[in-house]
Amino acid sequence: MVTPSAYFDTSVLVKRYIREEGSTQARLLVRTRQVISSAIAPLETISAIRRNQASGSIDDRAFSAIVERFQKDRRRWQLVELLPEILELAEECVLDFNIRALDAIHLASAKATQARFRHRLTFITADSDQRDAASQLHLEVAWVQ
């Protein structure tokens, strides 16, 4: 059986590694879907993990274990290259919606990737501003709370 694909925003990927509200749902989604995300997702994810270590939310031992799991997982992710047309669409998203630049890159990456699928590609996020913008872009949205 083929694993269905979905586009994952970093806000959900981080919940795979750092225990917080929505982590159970995020872990289930990551296990049951082929992860597609922007090429910026690994950098954003490891940055969030490192910030959790620096703040004391996770200790050094947990940090090492999480990084090892992250590196193993990311080899299976399909990452969307930052092509000029994606960056142009991201600029449009920033102009049209009240979102951050990296969120706009995710939206543009998902929109560009959607064009390659016959079925609707679900956009999975835990960010409310991004969820609202994705809906306005006519992406099918799964909200992780």
N, CA, C and O atoms as a GROMACS GRO file, in nm:
protein
  580
    1MET      N    1   0.084  -0.118   0.000
    1MET     CA    2   0.000   0.000   0.000
    1MET      C    3   0.089   0.125   0.000
    1MET      O    4   0.190   0.130   0.071
    2VAL      N    5   0.051   0.223  -0.078
    2VAL     CA    6   0.128   0.346  -0.091
    2VAL      C    7   0.092   0.441   0.024
    2VAL      O    8  -0.025   0.460   0.056
    3THR      N    9   0.194   0.498   0.085
    3THR     CA   10   0.173   0.595   0.192
    3THR      C   11   0.132   0.727   0.130
    3THR      O   12   0.201   0.776   0.040
    4PRO      N   13   0.020   0.786   0.175
    4PRO     CA   14  -0.020   0.915   0.118
    4PRO      C   15   0.079   1.025   0.155
    4PRO      O   16   0.138   1.023   0.263
    5SER      N   17   0.096   1.119   0.064
    5SER     CA   18   0.186   1.232   0.088
    5SER      C   19   0.109   1.349   0.147
    5SER      O   20  -0.011   1.364   0.126
    6ALA      N   21   0.180   1.432   0.220
    6ALA     CA   22   0.125   1.557   0.272
    6ALA      C   23   0.238   1.657   0.286
    6ALA      O   24   0.354   1.620   0.305
    7TYR      N   25   0.203   1.785   0.275
    7TYR     CA   26   0.303   1.890   0.293
    7TYR      C   27   0.303   1.929   0.440
    7TYR      O   28   0.198   1.962   0.496
    8PHE      N   29   0.419   1.924   0.504
    8PHE     CA   30   0.433   1.956   0.646
    8PHE      C   31   0.506   2.087   0.665
    8PHE      O   32   0.616   2.107   0.613
    9ASP      N   33   0.443   2.176   0.739
    9ASP     CA   34   0.511   2.298   0.783
    9ASP      C   35   0.602   2.262   0.900
    9ASP      O   36   0.578   2.164   0.970
   10THR      N   37   0.704   2.341   0.921
   10THR     CA   38   0.799   2.315   1.030
   10THR      C   39   0.731   2.316   1.166
   10THR      O   40   0.775   2.246   1.257
   11SER      N   41   0.625   2.395   1.182
   11SER     CA   42   0.556   2.400   1.311
   11SER      C   43   0.507   2.262   1.354
   11SER      O   44   0.498   2.235   1.474
   12VAL      N   45   0.476   2.177   1.260
   12VAL     CA   46   0.432   2.041   1.291
   12VAL      C   47   0.552   1.948   1.304
   12VAL      O   48   0.553   1.861   1.392
   13LEU      N   49   0.650   1.964   1.219
   13LEU     CA   50   0.769   1.878   1.227
   13LEU      C   51   0.838   1.891   1.362
   13LEU      O   52   0.886   1.791   1.417
   14VAL      N   53   0.845   2.011   1.416
   14VAL     CA   54   0.910   2.032   1.546
   14VAL      C   55   0.837   1.952   1.654
   14VAL      O   56   0.900   1.897   1.744
   15LYS      N   57   0.705   1.946   1.646
   15LYS     CA   58   0.626   1.873   1.744
   15LYS      C   59   0.656   1.723   1.741
   15LYS      O   60   0.627   1.652   1.837
   16ARG      N   61   0.714   1.676   1.633
   16ARG     CA   62   0.757   1.536   1.624
   16ARG      C   63   0.871   1.509   1.723
   16ARG      O   64   0.885   1.398   1.773
   17TYR      N   65   0.951   1.610   1.750
   17TYR     CA   66   1.072   1.592   1.831
   17TYR      C   67   1.065   1.656   1.969
   17TYR      O   68   1.129   1.608   2.062
   18ILE      N   69   0.988   1.762   1.982
   18ILE     CA   70   0.978   1.834   2.109
   18ILE      C   71   0.836   1.816   2.162
   18ILE      O   72   0.739   1.848   2.093
   19ARG      N   73   0.823   1.764   2.283
   19ARG     CA   74   0.691   1.739   2.341
   19ARG      C   75   0.625   1.872   2.376
   19ARG      O   76   0.674   1.948   2.460
   20GLU      N   77   0.512   1.898   2.310
   20GLU     CA   78   0.433   2.018   2.335
   20GLU      C   79   0.291   1.989   2.290
   20GLU      O   80   0.263   1.881   2.239
   21GLU      N   81   0.203   2.084   2.309
   21GLU     CA   82   0.065   2.063   2.267
   21GLU      C   83   0.061   2.027   2.119
   21GLU      O   84   0.123   2.094   2.036
   22GLY      N   85  -0.011   1.923   2.087
   22GLY     CA   86  -0.022   1.878   1.948
   22GLY      C   87   0.081   1.774   1.907
   22GLY      O   88   0.076   1.724   1.795
   23SER      N   89   0.173   1.739   1.996
   23SER     CA   90   0.279   1.644   1.960
   23SER      C   91   0.225   1.505   1.924
   23SER      O   92   0.273   1.442   1.830
   24THR      N   93   0.126   1.458   1.997
   24THR     CA   94   0.070   1.326   1.968
   24THR      C   95   0.012   1.322   1.828
   24THR      O   96   0.036   1.228   1.752
   25GLN      N   97  -0.064   1.424   1.793
   25GLN     CA   98  -0.124   1.432   1.659
   25GLN      C   99  -0.016   1.445   1.552
   25GLN      O  100  -0.024   1.380   1.448
   26ALA      N  101   0.085   1.528   1.578
   26ALA     CA  102   0.194   1.548   1.481
   26ALA      C  103   0.269   1.418   1.457
   26ALA      O  104   0.301   1.386   1.342
   27ARG      N  105   0.298   1.344   1.563
   27ARG     CA  106   0.372   1.218   1.548
   27ARG      C  107   0.292   1.117   1.465
   27ARG      O  108   0.348   1.045   1.382
   28LEU      N  109   0.162   1.111   1.488
   28LEU     CA  110   0.077   1.021   1.410
   28LEU      C  111   0.080   1.060   1.262
   28LEU      O  112   0.093   0.973   1.176
   29LEU      N  113   0.067   1.188   1.233
   29LEU     CA  114   0.066   1.234   1.095
   29LEU      C  115   0.200   1.205   1.025
   29LEU      O  116   0.202   1.162   0.910
   30VAL      N  117   0.310   1.228   1.095
   30VAL     CA  118   0.441   1.203   1.036
   30VAL      C  119   0.461   1.054   1.009
   30VAL      O  120   0.523   1.015   0.910
   31ARG      N  121   0.407   0.969   1.098
   31ARG     CA  122   0.421   0.824   1.079
   31ARG      C  123   0.334   0.771   0.965
   31ARG      O  124   0.369   0.671   0.903
   32THR      N  125   0.222   0.837   0.938
   32THR     CA  126   0.126   0.782   0.841
   32THR      C  127   0.126   0.854   0.707
   32THR      O  128   0.045   0.822   0.620
   33ARG      N  129   0.214   0.951   0.688
   33ARG     CA  130   0.222   1.026   0.563
   33ARG      C  131   0.368   1.033   0.516
   33ARG      O  132   0.461   1.029   0.597
   34GLN      N  133   0.384   1.044   0.385
   34GLN     CA  134   0.515   1.078   0.328
   34GLN      C  135   0.533   1.227   0.349
   34GLN      O  136   0.451   1.307   0.302
   35VAL      N  137   0.639   1.266   0.418
   35VAL     CA  138   0.663   1.407   0.447
   35VAL      C  139   0.720   1.478   0.325
   35VAL      O  140   0.824   1.439   0.271
   36ILE      N  141   0.650   1.583   0.283
   36ILE     CA  142   0.699   1.675   0.182
   36ILE      C  143   0.708   1.810   0.252
   36ILE      O  144   0.616   1.850   0.323
   37SER      N  145   0.817   1.879   0.233
   37SER     CA  146   0.833   2.011   0.293
   37SER      C  147   0.936   2.091   0.213
   37SER      O  148   1.000   2.040   0.121
   38SER      N  149   0.949   2.215   0.250
   38SER     CA  150   1.046   2.302   0.185
   38SER      C  151   1.188   2.264   0.224
   38SER      O  152   1.211   2.204   0.329
   39ALA      N  153   1.282   2.298   0.139
   39ALA     CA  154   1.423   2.276   0.169
   39ALA      C  155   1.468   2.351   0.295
   39ALA      O  156   1.572   2.319   0.351
   40ILE      N  157   1.390   2.450   0.339
   40ILE     CA  158   1.424   2.524   0.461
   40ILE      C  159   1.381   2.449   0.588
   40ILE      O  160   1.426   2.484   0.697
   41ALA      N  161   1.296   2.348   0.576
   41ALA     CA  162   1.241   2.279   0.693
   41ALA      C  163   1.346   2.214   0.782
   41ALA      O  164   1.338   2.229   0.904
   42PRO      N  165   1.445   2.144   0.728
   42PRO     CA  166   1.545   2.086   0.818
   42PRO      C  167   1.620   2.192   0.899
   42PRO      O  168   1.645   2.173   1.018
   43LEU      N  169   1.656   2.302   0.836
   43LEU     CA  170   1.725   2.410   0.907
   43LEU      C  171   1.636   2.468   1.017
   43LEU      O  172   1.681   2.487   1.130
   44GLU      N  173   1.510   2.496   0.984
   44GLU     CA  174   1.417   2.550   1.083
   44GLU      C  175   1.396   2.451   1.199
   44GLU      O  176   1.391   2.492   1.315
   45THR      N  177   1.384   2.324   1.167
   45THR     CA  178   1.359   2.222   1.268
   45THR      C  179   1.476   2.208   1.363
   45THR      O  180   1.459   2.210   1.485
   46ILE      N  181   1.596   2.195   1.308
   46ILE     CA  182   1.713   2.178   1.396
   46ILE      C  183   1.738   2.304   1.477
   46ILE      O  184   1.786   2.296   1.590
   47SER      N  185   1.706   2.421   1.422
   47SER     CA  186   1.718   2.546   1.497
   47SER      C  187   1.624   2.547   1.617
   47SER      O  188   1.662   2.589   1.726
   48ALA      N  189   1.501   2.502   1.596
   48ALA     CA  190   1.404   2.496   1.707
   48ALA      C  191   1.448   2.397   1.814
   48ALA      O  192   1.433   2.423   1.934
   49ILE      N  193   1.500   2.284   1.771
   49ILE     CA  194   1.549   2.184   1.867
   49ILE      C  195   1.664   2.242   1.948
   49ILE      O  196   1.669   2.227   2.070
   50ARG      N  197   1.756   2.309   1.881
   50ARG     CA  198   1.871   2.370   1.949
   50ARG      C  199   1.827   2.478   2.046
   50ARG      O  200   1.883   2.489   2.156
   51ARG      N  201   1.727   2.559   2.009
   51ARG     CA  202   1.675   2.663   2.100
   51ARG      C  203   1.613   2.601   2.225
   51ARG      O  204   1.623   2.658   2.334
   52ASN      N  205   1.550   2.485   2.209
   52ASN     CA  206   1.494   2.416   2.325
   52ASN      C  207   1.604   2.367   2.418
   52ASN      O  208   1.588   2.369   2.540
   53GLN      N  209   1.714   2.324   2.362
   53GLN     CA  210   1.827   2.284   2.446
   53GLN      C  211   1.884   2.406   2.518
   53GLN      O  212   1.910   2.400   2.638
   54ALA      N  213   1.902   2.515   2.446
   54ALA     CA  214   1.961   2.636   2.505
   54ALA      C  215   1.873   2.693   2.616
   54ALA      O  216   1.924   2.749   2.712
   55SER      N  217   1.742   2.678   2.603
   55SER     CA  218   1.651   2.731   2.706
   55SER      C  219   1.637   2.638   2.825
   55SER      O  220   1.578   2.675   2.926
   56GLY      N  221   1.690   2.517   2.813
   56GLY     CA  222   1.680   2.421   2.923
   56GLY      C  223   1.556   2.333   2.916
   56GLY      O  224   1.533   2.253   3.006
   57SER      N  225   1.477   2.346   2.810
   57SER     CA  226   1.357   2.263   2.795
   57SER      C  227   1.392   2.116   2.775
   57SER      O  228   1.318   2.027   2.815
   58ILE      N  229   1.507   2.093   2.712
   58ILE     CA  230   1.559   1.957   2.698
   58ILE      C  231   1.705   1.958   2.740
   58ILE      O  232   1.776   2.056   2.720
   59ASP      N  233   1.750   1.847   2.798
   59ASP     CA  234   1.890   1.840   2.842
   59ASP      C  235   1.979   1.792   2.727
   59ASP      O  236   1.931   1.758   2.619
   60ASP      N  237   2.109   1.790   2.753
   60ASP     CA  238   2.206   1.755   2.649
   60ASP      C  239   2.185   1.613   2.596
   60ASP      O  240   2.200   1.588   2.476
   61ARG      N  241   2.152   1.521   2.685
   61ARG     CA  242   2.131   1.382   2.644
   61ARG      C  243   2.010   1.371   2.552
   61ARG      O  244   2.015   1.304   2.448
   62ALA      N  245   1.900   1.437   2.590
   62ALA     CA  246   1.780   1.437   2.507
   62ALA      C  247   1.808   1.505   2.373
   62ALA      O  248   1.762   1.459   2.268
   63PHE      N  249   1.883   1.614   2.377
   63PHE     CA  250   1.918   1.686   2.254
   63PHE      C  251   1.990   1.594   2.156
   63PHE      O  252   1.956   1.589   2.038
   64SER      N  253   2.089   1.521   2.205
   64SER     CA  254   2.164   1.429   2.118
   64SER      C  255   2.074   1.321   2.059
   64SER      O  256   2.086   1.290   1.940
   65ALA      N  257   1.985   1.265   2.139
   65ALA     CA  258   1.894   1.162   2.091
   65ALA      C  259   1.797   1.218   1.987
   65ALA      O  260   1.769   1.153   1.887
   66ILE      N  261   1.747   1.339   2.012
   66ILE     CA  262   1.654   1.402   1.918
   66ILE      C  263   1.723   1.432   1.786
   66ILE      O  264   1.666   1.408   1.679
   67VAL      N  265   1.844   1.485   1.793
   67VAL     CA  266   1.918   1.517   1.670
   67VAL      C  267   1.943   1.390   1.589
   67VAL      O  268   1.931   1.390   1.466
   68GLU      N  269   1.978   1.282   1.656
   68GLU     CA  270   2.001   1.155   1.586
   68GLU      C  271   1.872   1.108   1.517
   68GLU      O  272   1.876   1.066   1.401
   69ARG      N  273   1.759   1.115   1.587
   69ARG     CA  274   1.630   1.075   1.529
   69ARG      C  275   1.594   1.166   1.412
   69ARG      O  276   1.549   1.118   1.308
   70PHE      N  277   1.614   1.297   1.430
   70PHE     CA  278   1.586   1.394   1.324
   70PHE      C  279   1.667   1.363   1.198
   70PHE      O  280   1.612   1.362   1.088
   71GLN      N  281   1.797   1.338   1.214
   71GLN     CA  282   1.883   1.311   1.098
   71GLN      C  283   1.840   1.185   1.025
   71GLN      O  284   1.848   1.178   0.902
   72LYS      N  285   1.796   1.086   1.100
   72LYS     CA  286   1.746   0.962   1.038
   72LYS      C  287   1.617   0.989   0.961
   72LYS      O  288   1.601   0.945   0.848
   73ASP      N  289   1.525   1.063   1.024
   73ASP     CA  290   1.396   1.092   0.962
   73ASP      C  291   1.411   1.175   0.835
   73ASP      O  292   1.347   1.146   0.734
   74ARG      N  293   1.494   1.276   0.841
   74ARG     CA  294   1.499   1.371   0.728
   74ARG      C  295   1.549   1.308   0.598
   74ARG      O  296   1.524   1.361   0.490
   75ARG      N  297   1.618   1.197   0.609
   75ARG     CA  298   1.661   1.125   0.488
   75ARG      C  299   1.541   1.073   0.408
   75ARG      O  300   1.552   1.049   0.288
   76ARG      N  301   1.427   1.056   0.475
   76ARG     CA  302   1.307   1.006   0.407
   76ARG      C  303   1.216   1.120   0.358
   76ARG      O  304   1.123   1.095   0.281
   77TRP      N  305   1.243   1.242   0.399
   77TRP     CA  306   1.158   1.354   0.359
   77TRP      C  307   1.186   1.391   0.212
   77TRP      O  308   1.298   1.380   0.164
   78GLN      N  309   1.082   1.434   0.144
   78GLN     CA  310   1.097   1.491   0.010
   78GLN      C  311   1.098   1.643   0.027
   78GLN      O  312   1.000   1.702   0.072
   79LEU      N  313   1.210   1.704  -0.008
   79LEU     CA  314   1.224   1.848   0.012
   79LEU      C  315   1.210   1.923  -0.120
   79LEU      O  316   1.267   1.885  -0.222
   80VAL      N  317   1.132   2.031  -0.114
   80VAL     CA  318   1.104   2.114  -0.231
   80VAL      C  319   1.214   2.219  -0.243
   80VAL      O  320   1.237   2.298  -0.152
   81GLU      N  321   1.280   2.218  -0.356
   81GLU     CA  322   1.390   2.312  -0.383
   81GLU      C  323   1.339   2.456  -0.389
   81GLU      O  324   1.228   2.482  -0.436
   82LEU      N  325   1.422   2.548  -0.342
   82LEU     CA  326   1.386   2.690  -0.345
   82LEU      C  327   1.418   2.748  -0.483
   82LEU      O  328   1.524   2.809  -0.503
   83LEU      N  329   1.328   2.730  -0.574
   83LEU     CA  330   1.345   2.781  -0.710
   83LEU      C  331   1.296   2.926  -0.717
   83LEU      O  332   1.216   2.968  -0.633
   84PRO      N  333   1.343   3.002  -0.815
   84PRO     CA  334   1.301   3.142  -0.828
   84PRO      C  335   1.149   3.160  -0.831
   84PRO      O  336   1.097   3.255  -0.772
   85GLU      N  337   1.079   3.069  -0.898
   85GLU     CA  338   0.933   3.085  -0.905
   85GLU      C  339   0.866   3.064  -0.768
   85GLU      O  340   0.762   3.124  -0.741
   86ILE      N  341   0.924   2.980  -0.685
   86ILE     CA  342   0.870   2.962  -0.550
   86ILE      C  343   0.895   3.088  -0.467
   86ILE      O  344   0.808   3.132  -0.392
   87LEU      N  345   1.013   3.146  -0.481
   87LEU     CA  346   1.043   3.269  -0.407
   87LEU      C  347   0.954   3.384  -0.454
   87LEU      O  348   0.914   3.468  -0.374
   88GLU      N  349   0.924   3.389  -0.584
   88GLU     CA  350   0.833   3.493  -0.635
   88GLU      C  351   0.693   3.475  -0.578
   88GLU      O  352   0.628   3.573  -0.538
   89LEU      N  353   0.645   3.351  -0.574
   89LEU     CA  354   0.514   3.324  -0.516
   89LEU      C  355   0.514   3.356  -0.366
   89LEU      O  356   0.415   3.405  -0.313
   90ALA      N  357   0.624   3.329  -0.300
   90ALA     CA  358   0.635   3.361  -0.157
   90ALA      C  359   0.626   3.512  -0.136
   90ALA      O  360   0.563   3.558  -0.039
   91GLU      N  361   0.686   3.590  -0.224
   91GLU     CA  362   0.675   3.737  -0.215
   91GLU      C  363   0.528   3.779  -0.227
   91GLU      O  364   0.482   3.865  -0.152
   92GLU      N  365   0.457   3.718  -0.320
   92GLU     CA  366   0.315   3.749  -0.336
   92GLU      C  367   0.238   3.714  -0.209
   92GLU      O  368   0.149   3.789  -0.167
   93CYS      N  369   0.272   3.602  -0.148
   93CYS     CA  370   0.205   3.561  -0.024
   93CYS      C  371   0.228   3.663   0.088
   93CYS      O  372   0.137   3.694   0.165
   94VAL      N  373   0.350   3.714   0.097
   94VAL     CA  374   0.380   3.814   0.199
   94VAL      C  375   0.301   3.942   0.174
   94VAL      O  376   0.254   4.006   0.268
   95LEU      N  377   0.286   3.978   0.048
   95LEU     CA  378   0.208   4.097   0.014
   95LEU      C  379   0.059   4.078   0.043
   95LEU      O  380  -0.008   4.172   0.086
   96ASP      N  381   0.008   3.957   0.019
   96ASP     CA  382  -0.134   3.931   0.031
   96ASP      C  383  -0.180   3.895   0.173
   96ASP      O  384  -0.295   3.918   0.209
   97PHE      N  385  -0.091   3.839   0.252
   97PHE     CA  386  -0.129   3.788   0.385
   97PHE      C  387  -0.034   3.841   0.492
   97PHE      O  388   0.080   3.878   0.462
   98ASN      N  389  -0.080   3.844   0.613
   98ASN     CA  390   0.003   3.888   0.726
   98ASN      C  391   0.080   3.768   0.780
   98ASN      O  392   0.047   3.713   0.885
   99ILE      N  393   0.185   3.728   0.705
   99ILE     CA  394   0.265   3.612   0.744
   99ILE      C  395   0.413   3.644   0.735
   99ILE      O  396   0.455   3.738   0.667
  100ARG      N  397   0.491   3.564   0.805
  100ARG     CA  398   0.636   3.578   0.804
  100ARG      C  399   0.694   3.520   0.674
  100ARG      O  400   0.630   3.440   0.606
  101ALA      N  401   0.815   3.562   0.643
  101ALA     CA  402   0.879   3.522   0.517
  101ALA      C  403   0.893   3.370   0.505
  101ALA      O  404   0.863   3.314   0.399
  102LEU      N  405   0.938   3.304   0.610
  102LEU     CA  406   0.958   3.159   0.600
  102LEU      C  407   0.825   3.086   0.588
  102LEU      O  408   0.817   2.982   0.523
  103ASP      N  409   0.720   3.139   0.650
  103ASP     CA  410   0.587   3.081   0.633
  103ASP      C  411   0.540   3.095   0.488
  103ASP      O  412   0.478   3.005   0.433
  104ALA      N  413   0.572   3.209   0.428
  104ALA     CA  414   0.536   3.231   0.289
  104ALA      C  415   0.610   3.134   0.197
  104ALA      O  416   0.554   3.087   0.098
  105ILE      N  417   0.734   3.103   0.230
  105ILE     CA  418   0.809   3.004   0.151
  105ILE      C  419   0.741   2.868   0.159
  105ILE      O  420   0.730   2.798   0.058
  106HIS      N  421   0.695   2.830   0.277
  106HIS     CA  422   0.624   2.702   0.291
  106HIS      C  423   0.496   2.702   0.208
  106HIS      O  424   0.467   2.605   0.138
  107LEU      N  425   0.420   2.809   0.216
  107LEU     CA  426   0.295   2.816   0.139
  107LEU      C  427   0.323   2.808  -0.010
  107LEU      O  428   0.254   2.735  -0.083
  108ALA      N  429   0.422   2.882  -0.056
  108ALA     CA  430   0.456   2.880  -0.198
  108ALA      C  431   0.506   2.742  -0.241
  108ALA      O  432   0.474   2.695  -0.350
  109SER      N  433   0.584   2.678  -0.157
  109SER     CA  434   0.634   2.544  -0.187
  109SER      C  435   0.519   2.444  -0.196
  109SER      O  436   0.516   2.359  -0.285
  110ALA      N  437   0.424   2.455  -0.104
  110ALA     CA  438   0.309   2.366  -0.106
  110ALA      C  439   0.224   2.389  -0.230
  110ALA      O  440   0.178   2.294  -0.294
  111LYS      N  441   0.203   2.515  -0.263
  111LYS     CA  442   0.121   2.549  -0.380
  111LYS      C  443   0.188   2.494  -0.508
  111LYS      O  444   0.121   2.437  -0.593
  112ALA      N  445   0.318   2.510  -0.520
  112ALA     CA  446   0.391   2.461  -0.637
  112ALA      C  447   0.389   2.308  -0.642
  112ALA      O  448   0.377   2.250  -0.749
  113THR      N  449   0.402   2.245  -0.528
  113THR     CA  450   0.401   2.099  -0.521
  113THR      C  451   0.264   2.044  -0.554
  113THR      O  452   0.252   1.941  -0.621
  114GLN      N  453   0.159   2.112  -0.509
  114GLN     CA  454   0.022   2.070  -0.535
  114GLN      C  455  -0.003   2.050  -0.684
  114GLN      O  456  -0.076   1.960  -0.724
  115ALA      N  457   0.058   2.134  -0.765
  115ALA     CA  458   0.037   2.126  -0.909
  115ALA      C  459   0.086   1.994  -0.968
  115ALA      O  460   0.043   1.956  -1.077
  116ARG      N  461   0.175   1.924  -0.899
  116ARG     CA  462   0.229   1.797  -0.949
  116ARG      C  463   0.146   1.675  -0.909
  116ARG      O  464   0.173   1.564  -0.955
  117PHE      N  465   0.046   1.695  -0.822
  117PHE     CA  466  -0.035   1.584  -0.773
  117PHE      C  467  -0.171   1.581  -0.840
  117PHE      O  468  -0.229   1.686  -0.868
  118ARG      N  469  -0.222   1.461  -0.865
  118ARG     CA  470  -0.356   1.448  -0.921
  118ARG      C  471  -0.461   1.473  -0.813
  118ARG      O  472  -0.567   1.530  -0.840
  119HIS      N  473  -0.431   1.429  -0.691
  119HIS     CA  474  -0.523   1.449  -0.580
  119HIS      C  475  -0.479   1.572  -0.498
  119HIS      O  476  -0.369   1.623  -0.517
  120ARG      N  477  -0.564   1.616  -0.410
  120ARG     CA  478  -0.531   1.732  -0.326
  120ARG      C  479  -0.422   1.694  -0.226
  120ARG      O  480  -0.432   1.592  -0.158
  121LEU      N  481  -0.321   1.775  -0.217
  121LEU     CA  482  -0.212   1.756  -0.123
  121LEU      C  483  -0.246   1.831   0.004
  121LEU      O  484  -0.262   1.954   0.001
  122THR      N  485  -0.258   1.762   0.114
  122THR     CA  486  -0.292   1.827   0.241
  122THR      C  487  -0.174   1.907   0.293
  122THR      O  488  -0.060   1.859   0.294
  123PHE      N  489  -0.202   2.030   0.336
  123PHE     CA  490  -0.103   2.118   0.396
  123PHE      C  491  -0.124   2.110   0.547
  123PHE      O  492  -0.229   2.149   0.597
  124ILE      N  493  -0.025   2.059   0.620
  124ILE     CA  494  -0.038   2.037   0.763
  124ILE      C  495   0.043   2.142   0.838
  124ILE      O  496   0.163   2.157   0.816
  125THR      N  497  -0.025   2.216   0.926
  125THR     CA  498   0.039   2.324   1.000
  125THR      C  499  -0.016   2.335   1.141
  125THR      O  500  -0.127   2.288   1.169
  126ALA      N  501   0.060   2.394   1.228
  126ALA     CA  502   0.016   2.426   1.364
  126ALA      C  503   0.019   2.577   1.386
  126ALA      O  504   0.005   2.625   1.498
  127ASP      N  505   0.036   2.652   1.278
  127ASP     CA  506   0.044   2.798   1.283
  127ASP      C  507  -0.088   2.857   1.231
  127ASP      O  508  -0.124   2.833   1.116
  128SER      N  509  -0.158   2.933   1.314
  128SER     CA  510  -0.291   2.981   1.276
  128SER      C  511  -0.288   3.081   1.161
  128SER      O  512  -0.376   3.076   1.075
  129ASP      N  513  -0.190   3.170   1.157
  129ASP     CA  514  -0.180   3.265   1.046
  129ASP      C  515  -0.156   3.191   0.914
  129ASP      O  516  -0.214   3.223   0.811
  130GLN      N  517  -0.069   3.093   0.921
  130GLN     CA  518  -0.039   3.015   0.801
  130GLN      C  519  -0.159   2.930   0.758
  130GLN      O  520  -0.187   2.916   0.639
  131ARG      N  521  -0.229   2.875   0.855
  131ARG     CA  522  -0.352   2.799   0.826
  131ARG      C  523  -0.452   2.885   0.750
  131ARG      O  524  -0.509   2.842   0.650
  132ASP      N  525  -0.472   3.008   0.798
  132ASP     CA  526  -0.569   3.097   0.734
  132ASP      C  527  -0.525   3.134   0.592
  132ASP      O  528  -0.607   3.137   0.500
  133ALA      N  529  -0.397   3.162   0.575
  133ALA     CA  530  -0.346   3.195   0.441
  133ALA      C  531  -0.356   3.075   0.348
  133ALA      O  532  -0.391   3.091   0.231
  134ALA      N  533  -0.326   2.956   0.398
  134ALA     CA  534  -0.335   2.835   0.316
  134ALA      C  535  -0.478   2.812   0.268
  134ALA      O  536  -0.500   2.772   0.154
  135SER      N  537  -0.573   2.837   0.355
  135SER     CA  538  -0.713   2.823   0.316
  135SER      C  539  -0.749   2.920   0.205
  135SER      O  540  -0.820   2.886   0.110
  136GLN      N  541  -0.700   3.042   0.217
  136GLN     CA  542  -0.727   3.142   0.114
  136GLN      C  543  -0.659   3.109  -0.019
  136GLN      O  544  -0.702   3.153  -0.125
  137LEU      N  545  -0.551   3.031  -0.010
  137LEU     CA  546  -0.483   2.986  -0.132
  137LEU      C  547  -0.544   2.857  -0.187
  137LEU      O  548  -0.493   2.798  -0.282
  138HIS      N  549  -0.654   2.814  -0.126
  138HIS     CA  550  -0.730   2.696  -0.170
  138HIS      C  551  -0.650   2.566  -0.152
  138HIS      O  552  -0.665   2.472  -0.230
  139LEU      N  553  -0.566   2.564  -0.049
  139LEU     CA  554  -0.499   2.440  -0.013
  139LEU      C  555  -0.587   2.365   0.086
  139LEU      O  556  -0.655   2.427   0.168
  140GLU      N  557  -0.586   2.234   0.080
  140GLU     CA  558  -0.656   2.154   0.181
  140GLU      C  559  -0.569   2.159   0.307
  140GLU      O  560  -0.451   2.124   0.302
  141VAL      N  561  -0.626   2.201   0.417
  141VAL     CA  562  -0.548   2.226   0.539
  141VAL      C  563  -0.586   2.128   0.649
  141VAL      O  564  -0.704   2.103   0.675
  142ALA      N  565  -0.483   2.074   0.714
  142ALA     CA  566  -0.501   1.995   0.836
  142ALA      C  567  -0.436   2.076   0.948
  142ALA      O  568  -0.319   2.112   0.939
  143TRP      N  569  -0.512   2.103   1.052
  143TRP     CA  570  -0.469   2.189   1.162
  143TRP      C  571  -0.428   2.103   1.280
  143TRP      O  572  -0.506   2.020   1.328
  144VAL      N  573  -0.307   2.121   1.326
  144VAL     CA  574  -0.258   2.051   1.445
  144VAL      C  575  -0.261   2.149   1.561
  144VAL      O  576  -0.198   2.255   1.557
  145GLN      N  577  -0.336   2.111   1.665
  145GLN     CA  578  -0.349   2.201   1.780
  145GLN      C  579  -0.267   2.155   1.896
  145GLN      O  580  -0.268   2.220   2.001
   0.00000   0.00000   0.00000
